């Protein structure tokens, strides 16, 4: 391994000074790209239209919970009218406190420029405090338009909390584990929602035919699930416009049926809006039955929670602003749900033996089969919403280094968020079928569903604490009030769900544990790989100084060297030239990194600068992505990189003659510039030292390749003297350099990728060896390579292997 000696590392003298001048951060380049973010304004008509459209996207699975709630509250039947009224009162105020007040009016505001969910909240925190376990961020990234953050006063509570979180690594790890727990249980919700929604809707065919076997209902549900998951690769772009009308029709149906049932059967249930009946309900059933009932009540907000707490936050608020979602919920969703539950309670009081299928039995015979069709369609929309949300969760986890690289297909040319992940899709299908066919009834699936959701709910509550303190700068009294009120409601539901672990509640725990192990092991090894790259990187000054000693030869062509580092030379490059002492005529160090932002605007994606003197023809390109950005199959990543380098050279030539204090505005690309795409970023160059003169350390041969020259090594020179000699040389014209770059491209392009194999040390424990040598190694073999993600041609790929022991 090539590395600096101990004396050179400790004595940060001339070589260190030279390295800092040759490989400086891209502060100025990023500053040229800064634009101020302006929040969109929506007219009243547009706001109402968006509120209508959000019904199908945000609240897709909300209305299906009345299909099975009362059955799970009273699995053994109903004996007393007061119990039904007390359960209804508990449902009413649970819907009011958790979804309406907490999520719609508080948590929904905690979004990352319109994106939400556990990982989005984590990304938001990573921008306000240095808690990212992969420290690949730089201050230039803060210049992005989507990189919003707050500043704090010296002795403020937020500043103290920020310093407390940043003080120790174990605090950052605890926060990451909390995020992973919430994410994995949310994936469990995505598996259980299609199972319980479709099975409950399919149960309607048995109500009209009591002799029908339960296996027939299960078979119908399985067929619907197979059809639903098999159609995922087509996306929802062409049928998505149907979701909002279907969901609106469903809410109107359940609300209208509920109102009719209140008038027809027993309007005395309206006294359930008096919270005193909650107290009476607890007093009457204060034994194991109360926990069983609480677990059933929990299902009234599971569908609602998953969408309002996760999917609504996943919704792009550029299309669905917070106000539109709040209007849809308060004016349509919430009233219709209250009418539906109240109407069912009125029917159950008059027909106590029908509690198992009260929803379908309470529907008038004249509209029974149309209602069944609408219920099935609503269940499909509900399942689609949670499947799409699961895809988004996996995409966020992958971008933040917490999930193996899987294939992601962009199913829509109009909407960025519509994606399809084949591997995850079939895993979800298998697990959904296993849950549906294994349990065969709504009760046990409901127990499993409630356990998963209450855990996600608690995780969201705890994550809101740093959000309120660091992002919103809320007073600590408000934070304490929010925590106390939330836990007062959520802890009893958590206890109720935990008591049902042996009745199906173990399913989401097993699923969440499996996904947690995958995410944590992958993230742990990813962090270790990055640390290895950081510790073993080589300074640029060292590379320039090793030219004569290694006899480096510049061969025609362009070499794109991929690295996770935004500064310095990766170890794979020194490993490569040590074993093969030759480099290409043009070398571009490419750093592809994901930032804790939902997207990086196309015009701000690439940063390019020159490394070293001009006639070294060495550049660095940093490609920045957000956790929702995708690498499209039709994108030519190689062409984008090359166009960025060409554009940088043109801008650099325009800057010559300007002093550092001169103002320089980057002109917009014209017809002759690179195409309008990610490659056409507004790239800003810096004035680096000019080319090295022919009698210096390296000379430019007639074949446009750099060959060693007879002269003392660079180590004997100070950084300032070398830069002086650089400035004395004659710079090549921009036309000659552009022609040289095009000739090199025609000669051939090679993509050099590092293939670092992580192994556990021999003295490691059994658990670590199993996790690293077997589990991580298996996932590495099964996941996609970076060359596939960036569409690198196989014939242009060069892998440089190395082993790292942790």
Phi, psi and omega in degrees: 000131179273128181203166178286149176288167182297321181296323179289328180289316184284326181269090182279074183255236188294322181292321178295319179297320179295318181296322180294326179284328183279333187225065182276156176297163186266047183300310185291322179300315180292324180297327180292341184265356188291128173229149181275136179280134178238125180290138182288146176253137183241137175287167182296318180296317179294323180297318178293322178294320178292326176297320177295314181294330181292341179301319182280333184267315187271315185252036185300322185252012188293314189283353183281348181296328176298349180293334191219002187294307185295328177296322179283336176286320182238068181294338180260007180101174182245134179249333189226140179296326181297328178295319179295316180294320178295318177296318178298318178298321178295320177297315183300312185279338171292316176298325182286316186283313188275296183291312187289302186283313185285305189277309186291322185255352179237295186296325182300333178286342180273067181242155180263084182053041178099351178255149185214191186102175186298313182290328177294320176295321177297318177297321178298319178292323180297334178279338182261348177210150181278074182244003178290128183285345173252099188280064181258012180272154178224159182298337177294332179292336179288350179279353180296149179293332180269001182263076180272142180203166181254156172248151187236151173286161190301311186252022180285163179296321180298319179294322178293319177296319179299312179295325180294320179291324183278351189292318187229147182291328183294331177292320177295322179292322178297318178296319178296317179298319178299317179296317180295322178298313178298320181293316183292322177289330174295324174296322175300322174300320180296337177276321185280331181299309177299324182297308185285326181292310182291319179296320179294318179293321180293337179297346180294335181288340180275338182296320179279351179220088186294340180278354181290140180286150177296330180297329178293317178299316179297320179297318178298317179296319180295318179298317178297319180296317179298316178297320181296310182289332179289339181266001185296327184291345176280342181079178181247015185297321186273337182246357183298333180294343179279341188297312183298313177299321180296313182293319178298316178298322179295314180295320177297320180297307184291328177291318181292315178298321178297316179296320178297318181293324177299315180289325188279321190255302187197101180279001177290347179293346180295342177289352176295344178286354172273117186293353179298334181287341173293316178299317180294325178296315178295321183293323181287326188244032183282074174201204181298333181296329181294324179287326175297317180293320179298321176299324176289319177299326180303328181292341179291341179243001180293308177300316182295318182295315185298323179280312183290323183275336185235299186294321178296324177287333175287335182301139180286110184288353169293333176260325180235089179294162182303319182298322179295319179293321178295321178295314181299320183288312186287329184266334184239302189295305186297310179298319181294323177294317179298317178296319182296312181292321179294319178295319177298319179298319178297319179293318182295323178299325180273340181224075186295334182281352182259021184294334183293326180225047185297327184298305183290325181289336180278353180279133177301144183300330184295331183243019186298306185289323170300322178294323178297318179296316180294321179297318178295318178296319178295323177295322178294317177297320178299315180295319179298322180297316182286328176296315178298321178296322178296319176302316180296321178298313180297320180297317178295316180298320179296315182295329181266015174076027182241015179205144178301154181288113179244162181289129178239124182253130177271113188268356182222138175275347184262327186239124184293326188281353182273105183231167179217129180243102187304313183299314180293325181301314183286330174296316178298319180299311181299316181291321178297316179295319180297318179292316182295310182285334182284316182273317177066000178218158185287334187296307182290323175296322177297321176298317178296318182297314181297322180298316181295315187291320183294329177292315178298323181296317178293320178299316178298320179299314181292324179291335180291339180298302177295331177297313181293326182280316187270320186270311182272342184057042181287154176291146185297335178295318178295322179296313180298319178299316179298315181296313183297312181296320180294313183291330177300328179271320190279325182298314176301320177294323178297315178298318180298321180286324179296325179292348180254021181299319181284357180249029179117345181292347180286339185299307180295331178293319178294315179297314180296322179296319179298313179292326179296317178298318179298312183293315185291317179296317180297316181293319179301312180290328176296317177297318180295322177296318179295318178299322177297317178298319180294316185285334184256007181292156184247140180288151179294324178299323178294320179298315179296324181287338182274359182305300182295323185291328179266351181065045182296140177236132179269116181262150181300139178132176179241132177246116174266112182260113183273133182211157175272357183266138177265359177208155182081173181255127181294154182296331181296330180288315177294324177296323181292310184285340176290319180274335177225089190289065176205144176228161182288163180298326177234128179239128178237116175277118185253121176247115176256115182226150178257134183254158178283054174229156185287330177202153172250120180307146184305319183285354180244009189289318188253137170239131183230139172211163179271146176246120178078190180296161185296318186282004170277338178052050178239133183227162171234132178234124178251118177258119186249134181230153171263174185284353174255353180287146183238150171266103185286149183295328183275001179280136176261091185298323179298316180294321179298317179297315182294319178296324178295319179295316178299316181294323177298317181297320178296314180294324179297320178293327178292333182279341181298132184103346175266137174278170181297333181273349180288146175275141180221122178257132181282122181289152176288153183291134176263195182293334182274354180279184177299160182297156181285094180201196178298331182289336185270044178291151176282090186266138184240128181265162174250154176276101178265181181294151184283180184297153179281140183292162188293337179266015178274209186289324181229151181230154180268117182279173181290340178269017179059033176233143182273126181237158181297145175242153182281103178195163180298154179292164183289343185295337181277002184246149173278161180299319183293322181292322178295317180295327178295315179296327177297316184290340180281342180288168179263122182285140176286151181288160182294327179295318179296320181290321178295320177295321178297317180296320180292323177294322178294323178294320178294330180289335178139146179240133179237133177257115183259113182244139176277137178241077183280120178263122182265128178230152175277144178295160182295329181272009180287159178288170182296318182297316180295320179295319177297318183291316186273309187284336184245303185292308180293320179297321177296315180295324178296321179289328185274335185278170182281147176278158177299328180297327178285320181298320182266011177056044178280126178300140184298324182288346179257011186261137176226112179267133177248112185269149175200154182246135179235125180261129181243000000 
